[in-house]
Amino acid sequence: MISYPREDERRRMVEGQIEARGIRDPRVLAAMRAVPRHLFIPPPYDRAAYEDNPLPIGSGQTISQPFIVALMTELLDLKPSDRVLEIGAGSGYQAAVLAQIAMTVITIERVPAVAALARKNLEGLTITNVEIHEGDGTLGYPEKAPFDAIMVTAATPEVPEPLMSQLDEGGRLVAPVGSREVQELIKVVRVKGTFQRSYHGGVRFVPLIGRHGWEGAL
């Protein structure tokens, strides 16, 4: 595995912010240690890359705090053969973490400049199992559905129906659902055509804009 600068900071981040708060999946912990978060954050904010805070990445978007990235990844319960759909690429960090565990990650980003940033970051790290597409993430990506796992990295008033329909049998979906100001992290599992929900605490994300997100809810 390629070694990147600031390894000690990543190790301390995992020990103090992630393991200490209950994340146990060794694959998630290894991925969080491996991916250099500071390379996904523009200066001068990259200096705070390993603190437990969200940070701006430009175009009004943010990178989630490390604990939330780890929690959402663990909730997906990924297997090495899984095909994952991510809604909201951001700077590509979450996709890079998912790509350490899953076989394939398809990520949808509606802001062209942000999609270009994610593409540049992932290519710079030679991560080859992530596809980045520009478009309305609330529509999912039916061309390659169904998916074993779906992650929504922006706040939605309800899980978009197209995403539910693109979840495979036994598939897992994780999303922040609620108002624009505060949401609850939910996990949905598709079991014999039904959708079973569980709830995993309060979070705060930027809004998911699209036909089945806040734009459609206005």
ZADO-1210 file (C-alpha; in nm, 4 decimals, padded with zeros to 6 digits):
<atoms>
<atom x="00.0000" y="00.0000" z="00.0000" code="MET" pos="1"/>
<atom x="00.1262" y="00.3473" z="-00.0862" code="ILE" pos="2"/>
<atom x="00.2269" y="00.5586" z="00.2115" code="SER" pos="3"/>
<atom x="00.1183" y="00.9244" z="00.2288" code="TYR" pos="4"/>
<atom x="00.2299" y="01.2071" z="00.4589" code="PRO" pos="5"/>
<atom x="00.0598" y="01.2708" z="00.7938" code="ARG" pos="6"/>
<atom x="00.0152" y="00.9020" z="00.8744" code="GLU" pos="7"/>
<atom x="00.0544" y="00.9668" z="01.2461" code="ASP" pos="8"/>
<atom x="-00.2318" y="01.2167" z="01.2328" code="GLU" pos="9"/>
<atom x="-00.4557" y="00.9595" z="01.0634" code="ARG" pos="10"/>
<atom x="-00.3648" y="00.6979" z="01.3203" code="ARG" pos="11"/>
<atom x="-00.4493" y="00.9355" z="01.6054" code="ARG" pos="12"/>
<atom x="-00.7725" y="01.0360" z="01.4277" code="MET" pos="13"/>
<atom x="-00.8824" y="00.6733" z="01.4059" code="VAL" pos="14"/>
<atom x="-00.7870" y="00.5915" z="01.7644" code="GLU" pos="15"/>
<atom x="-00.9214" y="00.9067" z="01.9281" code="GLY" pos="16"/>
<atom x="-01.2235" y="00.9998" z="01.7177" code="GLN" pos="17"/>
<atom x="-01.3466" y="00.6798" z="01.5550" code="ILE" pos="18"/>
<atom x="-01.2534" y="00.3689" z="01.7548" code="GLU" pos="19"/>
<atom x="-01.3084" y="00.5590" z="02.0787" code="ALA" pos="20"/>
<atom x="-01.6668" y="00.6354" z="01.9712" code="ARG" pos="21"/>
<atom x="-01.7606" y="00.2785" z="01.8924" code="GLY" pos="22"/>
<atom x="-01.6664" y="00.2053" z="01.5298" code="ILE" pos="23"/>
<atom x="-01.5479" y="-00.1555" z="01.5274" code="ARG" pos="24"/>
<atom x="-01.5389" y="-00.2813" z="01.1666" code="ASP" pos="25"/>
<atom x="-01.1669" y="-00.3429" z="01.0993" code="PRO" pos="26"/>
<atom x="-01.2135" y="-00.2752" z="00.7270" code="ARG" pos="27"/>
<atom x="-01.3577" y="00.0685" z="00.7998" code="VAL" pos="28"/>
<atom x="-01.0808" y="00.1496" z="01.0441" code="LEU" pos="29"/>
<atom x="-00.8169" y="00.0396" z="00.7922" code="ALA" pos="30"/>
<atom x="-00.9775" y="00.2506" z="00.5183" code="ALA" pos="31"/>
<atom x="-00.9851" y="00.5583" z="00.7420" code="MET" pos="32"/>
<atom x="-00.6167" y="00.5090" z="00.8222" code="ARG" pos="33"/>
<atom x="-00.5285" y="00.4586" z="00.4571" code="ALA" pos="34"/>
<atom x="-00.7019" y="00.7483" z="00.2791" code="VAL" pos="35"/>
<atom x="-00.5167" y="01.0815" z="00.3154" code="PRO" pos="36"/>
<atom x="-00.8054" y="01.3148" z="00.4047" code="ARG" pos="37"/>
<atom x="-00.5887" y="01.6264" z="00.3771" code="HIS" pos="38"/>
<atom x="-00.5542" y="01.5713" z="00.0015" code="LEU" pos="39"/>
<atom x="-00.9318" y="01.6104" z="-00.0392" code="PHE" pos="40"/>
<atom x="-00.9467" y="01.9501" z="00.1354" code="ILE" pos="41"/>
<atom x="-00.8284" y="02.2793" z="-00.0182" code="PRO" pos="42"/>
<atom x="-00.5857" y="02.5021" z="00.1722" code="PRO" pos="43"/>
<atom x="-00.5823" y="02.6525" z="00.4236" code="PRO" pos="44"/>
<atom x="-00.8479" y="02.4176" z="00.5642" code="TYR" pos="45"/>
<atom x="-00.6332" y="02.1114" z="00.4948" code="ASP" pos="46"/>
<atom x="-00.4315" y="02.1982" z="00.8045" code="ARG" pos="47"/>
<atom x="-00.7335" y="02.0883" z="01.0117" code="ALA" pos="48"/>
<atom x="-00.7961" y="01.7729" z="00.8057" code="ALA" pos="49"/>
<atom x="-00.7596" y="01.5300" z="01.0950" code="TYR" pos="50"/>
<atom x="-00.9703" y="01.7171" z="01.3458" code="GLU" pos="51"/>
<atom x="-01.3256" y="01.5897" z="01.3988" code="ASP" pos="52"/>
<atom x="-01.5009" y="01.8631" z="01.2038" code="ASN" pos="53"/>
<atom x="-01.6658" y="01.9136" z="00.8656" code="PRO" pos="54"/>
<atom x="-01.4682" y="02.1522" z="00.6456" code="LEU" pos="55"/>
<atom x="-01.5457" y="02.3612" z="00.3348" code="PRO" pos="56"/>
<atom x="-01.4341" y="02.2297" z="-00.0043" code="ILE" pos="57"/>
<atom x="-01.5692" y="02.5135" z="-00.2222" code="GLY" pos="58"/>
<atom x="-01.8915" y="02.5758" z="-00.4186" code="SER" pos="59"/>
<atom x="-02.0866" y="02.5865" z="-00.0907" code="GLY" pos="60"/>
<atom x="-02.0097" y="02.2206" z="-00.0196" code="GLN" pos="61"/>
<atom x="-01.8396" y="02.0520" z="00.2754" code="THR" pos="62"/>
<atom x="-01.6483" y="01.7372" z="00.3594" code="ILE" pos="63"/>
<atom x="-01.8074" y="01.5452" z="00.6479" code="SER" pos="64"/>
<atom x="-01.6331" y="01.5008" z="00.9792" code="GLN" pos="65"/>
<atom x="-01.4268" y="01.1793" z="00.9985" code="PRO" pos="66"/>
<atom x="-01.6509" y="01.0086" z="01.2541" code="PHE" pos="67"/>
<atom x="-01.9606" y="01.0534" z="01.0365" code="ILE" pos="68"/>
<atom x="-01.7752" y="00.9169" z="00.7324" code="VAL" pos="69"/>
<atom x="-01.6736" y="00.6116" z="00.9343" code="ALA" pos="70"/>
<atom x="-02.0192" y="00.5647" z="01.0873" code="LEU" pos="71"/>
<atom x="-02.2020" y="00.5818" z="00.7552" code="MET" pos="72"/>
<atom x="-01.9508" y="00.3438" z="00.5992" code="THR" pos="73"/>
<atom x="-01.9870" y="00.0926" z="00.8826" code="GLU" pos="74"/>
<atom x="-02.3678" y="00.1096" z="00.8629" code="LEU" pos="75"/>
<atom x="-02.3527" y="-00.0012" z="00.4981" code="LEU" pos="76"/>
<atom x="-02.2034" y="-00.3345" z="00.6127" code="ASP" pos="77"/>
<atom x="-02.0021" y="-00.3650" z="00.2928" code="LEU" pos="78"/>
<atom x="-01.8619" y="-00.6787" z="00.1351" code="LYS" pos="79"/>
<atom x="-01.5688" y="-00.6911" z="-00.1094" code="PRO" pos="80"/>
<atom x="-01.8034" y="-00.7871" z="-00.3951" code="SER" pos="81"/>
<atom x="-02.0477" y="-00.4985" z="-00.3366" code="ASP" pos="82"/>
<atom x="-02.1465" y="-00.2374" z="-00.5916" code="ARG" pos="83"/>
<atom x="-02.2102" y="00.0951" z="-00.4176" code="VAL" pos="84"/>
<atom x="-02.3964" y="00.4056" z="-00.5331" code="LEU" pos="85"/>
<atom x="-02.3028" y="00.7322" z="-00.3607" code="GLU" pos="86"/>
<atom x="-02.5201" y="01.0417" z="-00.3973" code="ILE" pos="87"/>
<atom x="-02.3070" y="01.3540" z="-00.3577" code="GLY" pos="88"/>
<atom x="-01.9421" y="01.3025" z="-00.4486" code="ALA" pos="89"/>
<atom x="-01.8110" y="01.6160" z="-00.2808" code="GLY" pos="90"/>
<atom x="-01.4333" y="01.6207" z="-00.3094" code="SER" pos="91"/>
<atom x="-01.4250" y="01.2404" z="-00.3403" code="GLY" pos="92"/>
<atom x="-01.3173" y="01.1486" z="00.0126" code="TYR" pos="93"/>
<atom x="-01.6147" y="00.9338" z="00.1069" code="GLN" pos="94"/>
<atom x="-01.5950" y="00.7532" z="-00.2284" code="ALA" pos="95"/>
<atom x="-01.2250" y="00.6883" z="-00.1685" code="ALA" pos="96"/>
<atom x="-01.3054" y="00.5309" z="00.1698" code="VAL" pos="97"/>
<atom x="-01.5823" y="00.3157" z="00.0195" code="LEU" pos="98"/>
<atom x="-01.3491" y="00.2100" z="-00.2607" code="ALA" pos="99"/>
<atom x="-01.1079" y="00.0570" z="-00.0085" code="GLN" pos="100"/>
<atom x="-01.3756" y="-00.1963" z="00.0871" code="ILE" pos="101"/>
<atom x="-01.6236" y="-00.2426" z="-00.1998" code="ALA" pos="102"/>
<atom x="-01.5629" y="-00.3675" z="-00.5540" code="MET" pos="103"/>
<atom x="-01.7115" y="-00.0675" z="-00.7362" code="THR" pos="104"/>
<atom x="-01.8349" y="00.2785" z="-00.6371" code="VAL" pos="105"/>
<atom x="-02.0500" y="00.4962" z="-00.8632" code="ILE" pos="106"/>
<atom x="-02.0874" y="00.8505" z="-00.7330" code="THR" pos="107"/>
<atom x="-02.3204" y="01.1222" z="-00.8647" code="ILE" pos="108"/>
<atom x="-02.2421" y="01.4929" z="-00.8215" code="GLU" pos="109"/>
<atom x="-02.4690" y="01.7735" z="-00.9438" code="ARG" pos="110"/>
<atom x="-02.2112" y="02.0578" z="-00.9285" code="VAL" pos="111"/>
<atom x="-01.9685" y="02.0304" z="-01.2234" code="PRO" pos="112"/>
<atom x="-01.6810" y="02.2083" z="-01.0463" code="ALA" pos="113"/>
<atom x="-01.7136" y="01.9744" z="-00.7479" code="VAL" pos="114"/>
<atom x="-01.7305" y="01.6671" z="-00.9716" code="ALA" pos="115"/>
<atom x="-01.4124" y="01.7848" z="-01.1438" code="ALA" pos="116"/>
<atom x="-01.2437" y="01.8256" z="-00.8042" code="LEU" pos="117"/>
<atom x="-01.3438" y="01.4736" z="-00.6998" code="ALA" pos="118"/>
<atom x="-01.2187" y="01.3310" z="-01.0285" code="ARG" pos="119"/>
<atom x="-00.8845" y="01.5092" z="-00.9913" code="LYS" pos="120"/>
<atom x="-00.8419" y="01.3915" z="-00.6311" code="ASN" pos="121"/>
<atom x="-00.9243" y="01.0280" z="-00.7034" code="LEU" pos="122"/>
<atom x="-00.7080" y="01.0156" z="-01.0142" code="GLU" pos="123"/>
<atom x="-00.4233" y="01.1699" z="-00.8169" code="GLY" pos="124"/>
<atom x="-00.4378" y="00.8767" z="-00.5767" code="LEU" pos="125"/>
<atom x="-00.4788" y="00.6244" z="-00.8624" code="THR" pos="126"/>
<atom x="-00.8096" y="00.5003" z="-00.7226" code="ILE" pos="127"/>
<atom x="-00.9529" y="00.3181" z="-01.0228" code="THR" pos="128"/>
<atom x="-01.2728" y="00.1535" z="-00.8944" code="ASN" pos="129"/>
<atom x="-01.4755" y="00.4767" z="-00.8654" code="VAL" pos="130"/>
<atom x="-01.6904" y="00.6231" z="-01.1454" code="GLU" pos="131"/>
<atom x="-01.7946" y="00.9896" z="-01.1180" code="ILE" pos="132"/>
<atom x="-02.1022" y="01.1128" z="-01.3038" code="HIS" pos="133"/>
<atom x="-02.2571" y="01.4598" z="-01.3132" code="GLU" pos="134"/>
<atom x="-02.6315" y="01.4872" z="-01.2695" code="GLY" pos="135"/>
<atom x="-02.9327" y="01.4804" z="-01.0394" code="ASP" pos="136"/>
<atom x="-02.8427" y="01.2306" z="-00.7704" code="GLY" pos="137"/>
<atom x="-03.2030" y="01.2018" z="-00.6499" code="THR" pos="138"/>
<atom x="-03.2694" y="01.0008" z="-00.9676" code="LEU" pos="139"/>
<atom x="-02.9992" y="00.7500" z="-00.8791" code="GLY" pos="140"/>
<atom x="-02.8201" y="00.5707" z="-01.1609" code="TYR" pos="141"/>
<atom x="-03.0675" y="00.3270" z="-01.3188" code="PRO" pos="142"/>
<atom x="-02.8232" y="00.2275" z="-01.5931" code="GLU" pos="143"/>
<atom x="-02.6286" y="00.0143" z="-01.3448" code="LYS" pos="144"/>
<atom x="-02.8956" y="-00.0659" z="-01.0858" code="ALA" pos="145"/>
<atom x="-02.9617" y="-00.2524" z="-00.8661" code="PRO" pos="146"/>
<atom x="-02.6986" y="-00.1712" z="-00.6049" code="PHE" pos="147"/>
<atom x="-02.5873" y="-00.3623" z="-00.2968" code="ASP" pos="148"/>
<atom x="-02.5493" y="-00.0395" z="-00.1026" code="ALA" pos="149"/>
<atom x="-02.6461" y="00.3253" z="-00.1462" code="ILE" pos="150"/>
<atom x="-02.5129" y="00.6199" z="00.0528" code="MET" pos="151"/>
<atom x="-02.6696" y="00.9663" z="00.0441" code="VAL" pos="152"/>
<atom x="-02.4287" y="01.2354" z="00.1627" code="THR" pos="153"/>
<atom x="-02.6712" y="01.5298" z="00.1663" code="ALA" pos="154"/>
<atom x="-02.9844" y="01.6040" z="00.3676" code="ALA" pos="155"/>
<atom x="-03.3160" y="01.4953" z="00.2188" code="THR" pos="156"/>
<atom x="-03.6740" y="01.5428" z="00.3438" code="PRO" pos="157"/>
<atom x="-03.7343" y="01.1752" z="00.2628" code="GLU" pos="158"/>
<atom x="-03.5343" y="00.9046" z="00.0895" code="VAL" pos="159"/>
<atom x="-03.5928" y="00.9571" z="-00.2851" code="PRO" pos="160"/>
<atom x="-03.8141" y="00.6829" z="-00.4277" code="GLU" pos="161"/>
<atom x="-03.5803" y="00.6171" z="-00.7232" code="PRO" pos="162"/>
<atom x="-03.3048" y="00.5254" z="-00.4790" code="LEU" pos="163"/>
<atom x="-03.5300" y="00.2854" z="-00.2904" code="MET" pos="164"/>
<atom x="-03.6233" y="00.1154" z="-00.6178" code="SER" pos="165"/>
<atom x="-03.2573" y="00.0790" z="-00.7164" code="GLN" pos="166"/>
<atom x="-03.1656" y="-00.1038" z="-00.3948" code="LEU" pos="167"/>
<atom x="-03.1116" y="-00.4758" z="-00.4486" code="ASP" pos="168"/>
<atom x="-03.2705" y="-00.7441" z="-00.2322" code="GLU" pos="169"/>
<atom x="-03.0729" y="-00.7456" z="00.0921" code="GLY" pos="170"/>
<atom x="-02.9264" y="-00.4076" z="00.0026" code="GLY" pos="171"/>
<atom x="-02.8566" y="-00.1312" z="00.2536" code="ARG" pos="172"/>
<atom x="-02.9106" y="00.2423" z="00.2207" code="LEU" pos="173"/>
<atom x="-02.7857" y="00.5129" z="00.4593" code="VAL" pos="174"/>
<atom x="-02.9083" y="00.8735" z="00.4433" code="ALA" pos="175"/>
<atom x="-02.9573" y="01.1859" z="00.6589" code="PRO" pos="176"/>
<atom x="-03.3337" y="01.2493" z="00.6594" code="VAL" pos="177"/>
<atom x="-03.5164" y="01.5484" z="00.8085" code="GLY" pos="178"/>
<atom x="-03.5370" y="01.9256" z="00.7769" code="SER" pos="179"/>
<atom x="-03.2810" y="02.1567" z="00.6193" code="ARG" pos="180"/>
<atom x="-03.1484" y="02.2422" z="00.9654" code="GLU" pos="181"/>
<atom x="-03.1164" y="01.9011" z="01.1307" code="VAL" pos="182"/>
<atom x="-03.1585" y="01.5419" z="01.0259" code="GLN" pos="183"/>
<atom x="-03.1501" y="01.1895" z="01.1619" code="GLU" pos="184"/>
<atom x="-02.9205" y="00.9304" z="01.0121" code="LEU" pos="185"/>
<atom x="-03.1307" y="00.6369" z="00.8948" code="ILE" pos="186"/>
<atom x="-03.0463" y="00.2938" z="00.7583" code="LYS" pos="187"/>
<atom x="-03.2848" y="00.1154" z="00.5241" code="VAL" pos="188"/>
<atom x="-03.2551" y="-00.2565" z="00.4445" code="VAL" pos="189"/>
<atom x="-03.4559" y="-00.4148" z="00.1637" code="ARG" pos="190"/>
<atom x="-03.5956" y="-00.7487" z="00.2836" code="VAL" pos="191"/>
<atom x="-03.8294" y="-00.9474" z="00.0566" code="LYS" pos="192"/>
<atom x="-03.9583" y="-00.6315" z="-00.1082" code="GLY" pos="193"/>
<atom x="-04.0119" y="-00.4431" z="00.2193" code="THR" pos="194"/>
<atom x="-03.7938" y="-00.1646" z="00.3604" code="PHE" pos="195"/>
<atom x="-03.6849" y="-00.1940" z="00.7221" code="GLN" pos="196"/>
<atom x="-03.5585" y="00.1232" z="00.8893" code="ARG" pos="197"/>
<atom x="-03.3322" y="00.1868" z="01.1862" code="SER" pos="198"/>
<atom x="-03.2201" y="00.5200" z="01.3328" code="TYR" pos="199"/>
<atom x="-02.8664" y="00.6230" z="01.4237" code="HIS" pos="200"/>
<atom x="-02.8604" y="00.9711" z="01.5719" code="GLY" pos="201"/>
<atom x="-02.8781" y="01.3364" z="01.4767" code="GLY" pos="202"/>
<atom x="-02.6608" y="01.4830" z="01.2015" code="VAL" pos="203"/>
<atom x="-02.6385" y="01.7985" z="00.9924" code="ARG" pos="204"/>
<atom x="-02.5653" y="01.7932" z="00.6182" code="PHE" pos="205"/>
<atom x="-02.5951" y="02.0353" z="00.3270" code="VAL" pos="206"/>
<atom x="-02.9296" y="01.9898" z="00.1445" code="PRO" pos="207"/>
<atom x="-02.9797" y="01.7364" z="-00.1340" code="LEU" pos="208"/>
<atom x="-03.0961" y="01.9331" z="-00.4364" code="ILE" pos="209"/>
<atom x="-03.2868" y="01.7622" z="-00.7151" code="GLY" pos="210"/>
<atom x="-03.6222" y="01.6473" z="-00.8452" code="ARG" pos="211"/>
<atom x="-03.6779" y="01.4204" z="-00.5450" code="HIS" pos="212"/>
<atom x="-03.4878" y="01.6331" z="-00.2906" code="GLY" pos="213"/>
<atom x="-03.5330" y="01.9878" z="-00.1650" code="TRP" pos="214"/>
<atom x="-03.5913" y="02.1393" z="-00.5065" code="GLU" pos="215"/>
<atom x="-03.8872" y="01.9057" z="-00.5548" code="GLY" pos="216"/>
<atom x="-04.0083" y="01.9643" z="-00.1982" code="ALA" pos="217"/>
<atom x="-04.0385" y="02.3418" z="-00.2324" code="LEU" pos="218"/>
</atoms>
